[in-house]
Amino acid sequence: MSMPPRVRALKIAIVLTAVFNLLGLLVLLRGTPRVFTLFMFVGETLFVVAVILLIAAVLADLRAKELF
C-alpha cells in the first residue's frame, strides 16, 4: 500500500530534523571550526527544508480534511 505524499513529506521532515539535531549534538561535543562550519551550512539548510516540508504536509492535511 502506497502512502500519501503528505505522509511521505512528514516522514522526510522528521528525518531531516533528526539529522539537524545530530549535527547540533556534534557541534556541542566537538566544537571545532570545521564541525561548526558544517553545521552552519548543512544543518541550517536541512532544518529550513524540514520546516518547509512540515508546513506543506500540514497544508495538505488541511486541504484533504482528514485530520481526525
GROMACS elastic network, one bead per residue, 0.5 to 0.9 nm:
[ bonds ]
;  ai    aj funct       b0    kb
    3     6     6  0.82744   500
    3     7     6  0.64282   500
    3     8     6  0.66963   500
    4     7     6  0.54376   500
    4     8     6  0.64714   500
    4     9     6  0.88013   500
    5     9     6  0.60519   500
    5    10     6  0.85377   500
    5    57     6  0.82001   500
    5    60     6  0.88325   500
    6     9     6  0.50694   500
    6    10     6  0.62087   500
    6    11     6  0.87357   500
    6    53     6  0.87455   500
    6    54     6  0.89299   500
    6    56     6  0.75017   500
    6    58     6  0.78650   500
    6    59     6  0.88638   500
    6    60     6  0.61532   500
    6    61     6  0.70937   500
    7    10     6  0.50378   500
    7    11     6  0.62735   500
    7    12     6  0.86750   500
    7    57     6  0.70255   500
    8    11     6  0.51476   500
    8    12     6  0.62236   500
    8    13     6  0.85957   500
    8    57     6  0.86194   500
    9    12     6  0.51180   500
    9    13     6  0.61228   500
    9    14     6  0.86772   500
    9    50     6  0.87876   500
    9    53     6  0.57782   500
    9    54     6  0.71170   500
    9    56     6  0.77714   500
    9    57     6  0.61326   500
   10    13     6  0.50423   500
   10    14     6  0.62927   500
   10    15     6  0.87829   500
   10    50     6  0.84745   500
   10    53     6  0.66229   500
   10    54     6  0.58264   500
   10    56     6  0.85650   500
   10    57     6  0.59131   500
   10    58     6  0.85175   500
   11    14     6  0.50927   500
   11    15     6  0.63242   500
   11    16     6  0.86866   500
   12    15     6  0.51188   500
   12    16     6  0.61371   500
   12    17     6  0.85540   500
   12    50     6  0.73826   500
   12    53     6  0.77367   500
   12    54     6  0.89132   500
   13    16     6  0.51558   500
   13    17     6  0.61269   500
   13    18     6  0.85996   500
   13    46     6  0.88636   500
   13    47     6  0.84136   500
   13    49     6  0.74955   500
   13    51     6  0.70121   500
   13    52     6  0.83036   500
   13    53     6  0.57814   500
   13    54     6  0.60479   500
   14    17     6  0.51532   500
   14    18     6  0.62152   500
   14    19     6  0.87691   500
   14    50     6  0.71604   500
   14    54     6  0.84498   500
   15    18     6  0.50366   500
   15    19     6  0.63122   500
   15    20     6  0.86433   500
   15    50     6  0.83323   500
   16    19     6  0.51078   500
   16    20     6  0.61944   500
   16    21     6  0.86657   500
   16    43     6  0.89296   500
   16    46     6  0.58304   500
   16    47     6  0.67016   500
   16    49     6  0.78434   500
   16    50     6  0.58113   500
   17    21     6  0.61802   500
   17    22     6  0.86308   500
   17    43     6  0.88822   500
   17    46     6  0.70726   500
   17    47     6  0.58856   500
   17    50     6  0.61959   500
   17    51     6  0.85098   500
   18    21     6  0.50471   500
   18    22     6  0.62172   500
   18    23     6  0.86762   500
   19    22     6  0.50264   500
   19    23     6  0.62346   500
   19    24     6  0.85854   500
   19    43     6  0.76444   500
   19    46     6  0.78212   500
   19    47     6  0.87642   500
   20    23     6  0.51634   500
   20    24     6  0.62262   500
   20    25     6  0.86976   500
   20    39     6  0.79293   500
   20    42     6  0.82598   500
   20    43     6  0.50063   500
   20    44     6  0.72996   500
   20    45     6  0.88518   500
   20    46     6  0.63528   500
   20    47     6  0.62032   500
   21    25     6  0.61561   500
   21    26     6  0.85668   500
   21    43     6  0.81942   500
   22    25     6  0.50023   500
   22    26     6  0.61773   500
   22    27     6  0.86752   500
   23    27     6  0.62821   500
   23    28     6  0.86351   500
   23    35     6  0.82438   500
   23    36     6  0.88329   500
   23    38     6  0.82385   500
   23    39     6  0.59026   500
   23    42     6  0.87630   500
   23    43     6  0.64233   500
   24    27     6  0.50727   500
   24    28     6  0.62474   500
   24    29     6  0.87328   500
   24    36     6  0.86766   500
   24    39     6  0.67801   500
   24    43     6  0.76472   500
   25    29     6  0.61712   500
   25    30     6  0.84147   500
   26    29     6  0.51506   500
   26    30     6  0.57222   500
   26    31     6  0.74510   500
   26    35     6  0.73617   500
   26    36     6  0.86734   500
   26    39     6  0.85917   500
   27    30     6  0.52512   500
   27    32     6  0.74060   500
   27    35     6  0.60382   500
   27    36     6  0.58209   500
   27    39     6  0.71701   500
   28    31     6  0.58805   500
   30    35     6  0.72539   500
   30    36     6  0.87015   500
   31    34     6  0.83042   500
   31    35     6  0.64584   500
   31    36     6  0.63441   500
   32    35     6  0.53648   500
   32    36     6  0.62050   500
   32    37     6  0.86312   500
   33    36     6  0.50743   500
   33    37     6  0.60414   500
   33    38     6  0.85549   500
   34    37     6  0.50899   500
   34    38     6  0.61459   500
   34    39     6  0.85643   500
   35    38     6  0.50511   500
   35    39     6  0.61415   500
   35    40     6  0.86388   500
   36    40     6  0.61339   500
   36    41     6  0.86699   500
   37    40     6  0.50913   500
   37    41     6  0.61744   500
   37    42     6  0.82860   500
   38    41     6  0.53928   500
   38    42     6  0.56304   500
   38    43     6  0.70332   500
   39    42     6  0.54333   500
   39    44     6  0.67799   500
   40    43     6  0.56794   500
   40    44     6  0.56080   500
   40    45     6  0.79865   500
   41    44     6  0.60613   500
   41    45     6  0.64017   500
   41    46     6  0.88846   500
   42    45     6  0.52709   500
   42    46     6  0.61697   500
   42    47     6  0.87184   500
   43    46     6  0.51419   500
   43    47     6  0.62580   500
   43    48     6  0.87511   500
   44    47     6  0.50405   500
   44    48     6  0.62371   500
   44    49     6  0.86673   500
   45    48     6  0.51809   500
   45    49     6  0.62529   500
   45    50     6  0.85609   500
   46    49     6  0.51888   500
   46    50     6  0.60938   500
   46    51     6  0.86845   500
   47    51     6  0.61922   500
   47    52     6  0.86372   500
   48    51     6  0.51558   500
   48    52     6  0.62477   500
   48    53     6  0.86475   500
   49    52     6  0.51156   500
   49    53     6  0.61664   500
   49    54     6  0.85651   500
   50    53     6  0.50960   500
   50    54     6  0.60810   500
   50    55     6  0.86435   500
   51    55     6  0.61842   500
   51    56     6  0.85499   500
   52    55     6  0.51847   500
   52    56     6  0.61709   500
   52    57     6  0.86344   500
   53    57     6  0.60820   500
   53    58     6  0.86126   500
   54    57     6  0.50841   500
   54    58     6  0.62063   500
   54    59     6  0.86097   500
   55    58     6  0.51550   500
   55    59     6  0.61535   500
   55    60     6  0.85380   500
   56    59     6  0.51591   500
   56    60     6  0.60798   500
   56    61     6  0.86123   500
   57    60     6  0.50488   500
   57    61     6  0.61861   500
   57    62     6  0.86382   500
   58    61     6  0.50828   500
   58    62     6  0.62101   500
   58    63     6  0.86585   500
   59    62     6  0.50221   500
   59    63     6  0.61693   500
   59    64     6  0.85692   500
   60    63     6  0.50810   500
   60    64     6  0.60897   500
   60    65     6  0.85044   500
   61    64     6  0.50338   500
   61    65     6  0.59854   500
   61    66     6  0.61115   500
   61    67     6  0.63786   500
   62    65     6  0.50666   500
   62    66     6  0.71776   500
   62    67     6  0.70664   500
   63    66     6  0.82318   500
   64    67     6  0.80864   500
   65    68     6  0.81803   500
